[in-house]
Amino acid sequence: MVEIDKAKQKVIAEVVQRWITSEVIRNYLRNMLNLPVERELPAEQRYLLEQLDRADKE
């Protein structure tokens, strides 16, 4: 497996964060990766999504 340095990991994380803020892309990724849908998000993930929503509204 290829090692990814910290700078590249940060860039990847930022891109994924931008992707998941779009409902269309979120649904596309969920379907493409065949991910199960969780009805209740863990508290940490819910908090992070709320932060993204607030930042998006600013």
C-alpha positions as CSV (number, residue, x, y, z in Angstrom):
1,M,0.0,0.0,0.0
2,V,1.2,3.5,-0.8
3,E,2.1,5.8,2.1
4,I,0.5,9.3,1.9
5,D,2.3,12.2,3.7
6,K,0.5,14.5,6.0
7,A,0.1,17.3,3.5
8,K,-1.6,15.1,1.0
9,Q,-3.8,13.6,3.7
10,K,-4.9,17.1,4.6
11,V,-5.7,17.9,1.0
12,I,-7.7,14.7,0.6
13,A,-9.6,15.4,3.9
14,E,-10.5,18.9,2.6
15,V,-11.7,17.6,-0.7
16,V,-13.9,15.0,1.0
17,Q,-15.3,17.6,3.4
18,R,-16.3,19.7,0.4
19,W,-17.8,16.7,-1.3
20,I,-20.0,15.6,1.6
21,T,-21.5,19.1,2.0
22,S,-23.3,18.5,-1.3
23,E,-26.4,16.2,-1.0
24,V,-26.0,15.1,-4.6
25,I,-22.4,14.1,-4.2
26,R,-23.1,12.5,-0.8
27,N,-25.8,10.3,-2.4
28,Y,-23.6,9.5,-5.4
29,L,-20.7,8.4,-3.2
30,R,-23.0,6.4,-0.9
31,N,-24.4,4.6,-3.9
32,M,-21.1,4.2,-5.7
33,L,-19.3,2.8,-2.6
34,N,-22.4,0.8,-1.6
35,L,-22.3,2.4,1.9
36,P,-25.0,1.5,4.4
37,V,-27.2,4.4,5.6
38,E,-27.0,5.1,9.3
39,R,-30.2,6.6,10.7
40,E,-28.4,8.1,13.7
41,L,-25.0,9.6,13.4
42,P,-22.4,9.4,16.2
43,A,-22.2,12.6,18.2
44,E,-18.7,13.5,16.9
45,Q,-19.8,13.2,13.2
46,R,-23.0,15.1,13.9
47,Y,-21.0,17.9,15.5
48,L,-18.6,18.0,12.5
49,L,-21.5,18.2,10.1
50,E,-23.1,21.0,12.1
51,Q,-19.9,22.9,12.0
52,L,-19.7,22.5,8.2
53,D,-23.3,23.6,7.9
54,R,-22.6,26.7,10.0
55,A,-19.5,27.6,8.0
56,D,-21.4,27.1,4.8
57,K,-24.1,29.6,5.9
58,E,-21.5,32.3,6.8
